[in-house]
Amino acid sequence: MLQGLKNRQVKAWYAHVEQLPVQETCETILIVSRQLMTACAHGYDINPVGTIQRKV
């Protein structure tokens, strides 16, 4: 799932996940993983601060 993302995008995504309480982490990873797969499949990208945006 994360193979298609650039290194900076993966770092931004993990930085977000690492700030969460432990019990929320697994659930959040599942939710965000689905969002990232859907976004990448529909021409969206993750910007340097970790938010999803339309590819230009």
Secondary structure, DSSP 8 states (H G I E B T S, - for coil): -GGGS-HHHHHHHHHHHHTS-HHHHHHHHHHHHHHHHHHHHTTEEE-TTS-EEE--
